[in-house]
Amino acid sequence: MGLGTQADSDPWSVELKVVYPNGETLSTLVPYIQQMSPASPATGTLAGGASGVVSNKARKTLSNDETTLVFNVGSVAADTTVTIQPLADENVPALDVGMTNVTKGPRRGYRYLPHGSKFLQPVSLAMPYDKALIPPGHTRTTSRPSTSTTRRAAGWSSIGCRWTRPTSRSIRPPTTSPT
């Protein structure tokens, strides 16, 4: 978006100034040098949801619509039904400023149920992404690019109504088996 007579694609910047209670002042200039358009609408038919029971006694792999969850032994305290549901664009909350959805179409994200699950062991997650949607200057392994924006996978917290980042530090390339 341009300011005044600027074209939408013209670079611009904004000064961010913080004044602390002790009177200390910090400021920085945040440049906006490239307008990123949202992902083009995804077309195609979405897969339906799929569920499986995860036990604390055995390793379990659940896959649906190109996404995979791998639960190690002891990941859950008791048998738990886990669901993977592909989401259309209209079912994904608006992204925060500086975030880019790189999920491979036709889906624009996934819902993993049950909400609020706490796992006792790390759970591996693999999701499809579209390399063409990764912003210029970034790569699939970029976790802290040279701009002020962090590009990493994120998940919507329906409890906090906000986007949160997982502990993973990078986006890994698709593999035949998740790691």
N, C-alpha and C positions, 0 to 999 in steps of 0.2 A: 504494500500500500504506500503510495507516495504522499508527501506532505505538500499542501498548497498546490503549486504549479508543477511539482515533480511528477514524472511518470511512475506508474506502479513498480517498474523494474529498476528505477534509479536507486543507487545506494544512499543510505542515510544513517544517522547515528543519534544516540540519546545519551545525555550525561546522567549517570546514576550517582546520587550523593547521599551519604549516610552521616547523620550527626548523632553521636553517642551521648548518653546522659552526662558524661564528664566533660562534654564540649569538644571532644576530638572529632574531627571531620575527615572522612575518606570519600574520594570520588574517583570514578573511572568512566571512560567513554566506551560505550557499547556500540560497535558498528553493526549495521545490518547491510551487508554488501550483496546479498543475493536473495531475491524473493523466491521462496519455495512454494510451489503449488501443491495442493493436497493430492493424494493418490487418485488416479482416475477411478471412476466407479468400477467395482468388480462385477464381472458378468459371469454367468454360469449358475448351475444348480449346486446348492450347498448340500453336503452330506448330512445325514441325520446324526443325532447323538448316539453315543455308545457307552455302556457301563460294564464294569467288572468288579469282582470282589477281591480286595487285597487282604491277605492274611499276614499275621506277624510271624508265621512259621516258614514262609517260602518267598523267594524272589518272584516278582510279578511284573510283567510288561503289558501295558495297555496301549493300544494304538487305534487311532481313528482319524481319517481325513488328513493324512500326512503328519500328524503330531503323535509323539510317543512319550509316555511316562514310564519310568523304570523305578520300581520300589524294591529296595534290598530287604533281606530278612530283618525283621524287627523294626520296620518303618512305621508300623501302626501298633497300638496297644491291643486292639481287638479287630475282628473282621470288619472291614469298611467298604461300602460300595462307593466306587469312584466313577464319575461320569465326565466324558469329554464331549463338549457341544460346540461345533463350529458356529461362528457369529457373522451375520451380515453387517454391512457398514452401519446401518441405522441402529444396530444393537450394541455398538462400541461407543462408549462415552467420548466426548470431544477430548482430543489430546491437549496437554499443557503446551504453552508456548515453547518452541524449540524442539519439540518431539516430532518424529516422523514415523508413521506407520509403514513398515516394510514387509508386512505379512503378505505372503504370496496369495493371490486371488484364486478362486472366487471368494474365499472367506476373508474377513478383515480382522479376525481374532478368534479366540477360543474362550469358553467358560469351562472351568474345571470345578467340579462339585465333589463333595459337599463344601460349601462356604465355611471359612473359618477353621479348616482342618489344620492341625498341628502334627507334624511328623517327627518321629523319634530318631530317624536317620535321614541323611540327605536323599532327595528324590531327583532323579535325572529327568530333564525335560528337553525334548527336541521339537522344534516348530519349523515349518517351511517359511522361507523368506524370498523376496524377489530382489536380486542384486541390482536391478535397474532402479529400484526405489531408494537405494542408499544414496544420501545426498552427496554431491561432489565434494571432494576433499576428505571424505570418510571412507573407511573400509569396514568389512564385516568384523574385524578384530579391534576396531577403534572403541576404546572405552572412555577416553579423555582426549578429544581432539583439540586442535590449536585454538578453536573458538571457545567462547564462554559457555557453550552448551554441551551437556553430556549426552551421548547417544548410546543407550543400552536398552536391553529388553525391559519392559515395564508391565506391571499388572494393575488392574483397577481394583481398589479396595472398596467394596460396597459398604463396609462398616464405616470407614473414614471418608467415603465419597471422594477419593483422590487417587492419583496414580502413584504407585510405589515401585521401587526397583528391587529386583532379586539380588542375591549376593554374588551371582555370576559376574565376572568382569569383562566378558566379551561374548560376541555372537559367534558360534562355531559353524563351520560349513556343514551342510547336510551330509549325513553318513547313512550307511545301510543299517547301522545299529548305534543307538545313542551312547554317549560316553558320560 
